[in-house]
Amino acid sequence: MTRDAYSSKVDKALRYIRAEYVRRLKDLPGASVHLFNTVDAFTPSLRFKYISEYKLQEGIYRMSNETQQGCQKCSPHMGRDIGCEYTRKCDCLEYAAVDESRINDMQTLAEYRRFQKEGGNTLGFPKKFPYFAEGTKIQKTGCLVPFYLNSRHPIYECNDKCKCGPACRNKLVQFGRTVEVEIFKTTSGRGWGLRCKEDLHEGQFIDTYRGEIITDEEATKREELGSKLKSSYLYSLDKFADSERLEQHELYVVDGEFMGGATKFINHCCEPNCRQYTVSYNKHDPKIYDIAFFACRFIPAGEELTFDYLDKDEGEEMEEPGEDAVPCLCGAEKCRKWLWT
């Protein structure tokens, strides 16, 4: 293919490149990934390598499987045959956020306040599983419950060492993308974008962000070699930096520029329809976890998928733009006007 491309006319070479890229997309596991471009004859780079899990580079160390602990009091048939059924029994929720609205007595509340100050195991306090176990007309089985959808609480899924079985309600993201997506060329000058071929329910899982995991030092080197105008695909794994007292140089970074998944093509929007959430399968490893994209509202088929690159909460002010500020082209009604300041 490469030899033919070099010896062919430009238009023919571009067709060869397009055909090869589409072929690679067809080889990907899971629901189909499509390519659509009526704007020009170009195709995303063939240098980009699709991977199904993180690629750990030099200096990166993942906690061994021996450190992974699964829930032992749960079973596949606890009541509704949905695996984990009771939050007070599920060991995987040891570090999950406590649902304070369900604390009804002052003694338990006082004990919880003490835990907040001193730290420790919060098992026994009221918590929630992250996903709906049963669907309704409004929500869909497997979608995020409001306690997680409307917050930034990390999600702890069950793992292979659990006794809840493979069909547990608390296992979702680890199985990968199940919706068809389409990489397409935008008409607004924002390059490539990503959209779904089907309607997405509020709280529905879309896909994870994958790439090379590199050290913070290596990430800094790669940033310095680039420029403000060059797209950045670096994502710092800093969710637990404060709670684990991790220094900046100890943090790992995901770089999705050269290898990753279709989520590389999700564009920024100041009023996004997707949000990214932390999903962990090993509660004892605060440095490596998944970054999962969920729909934060109903998204009709064909609407472009977007998320906030700066992850700004509503009402949070942005710094004044500097000389090298990059204009935002998202076109949202409440656009902040600048992407990088």
PERA-V825422 format. One record per run of one state. SS is the DSSP state (hx for helix, st for strand, lp for the rest). FROM is the first residue (numbers start at 1). LEN is the number of residues. Records with the same first field share a line. If there is no record, write none. Layout:
SS=FROM-LEN + FROM-LEN
This chain:
lp=1-1 + 8-2 + 27-6 + 37-12 + 51-4 + 57-8 + 68-23 + 94-6 + 103-3 + 119-12 + 132-12 + 145-1 + 150-5 + 157-16 + 176-5 + 186-6 + 197-3 + 201-4 + 210-2 + 226-8 + 237-11 + 251-1 + 256-3 + 261-1 + 266-1 + 269-5 + 281-9 + 296-3 + 300-4 + 305-1 + 308-18 + 328-10 + 341-1
hx=2-6 + 10-17 + 65-3 + 91-3 + 100-3 + 106-13 + 146-4 + 173-3 + 216-10 + 248-3 + 262-4
st=33-4 + 49-2 + 55-2 + 131-1 + 144-1 + 155-2 + 181-5 + 192-5 + 200-1 + 205-5 + 212-4 + 234-3 + 252-4 + 259-2 + 267-2 + 274-7 + 290-6 + 299-1 + 304-1 + 306-2 + 326-2 + 338-3
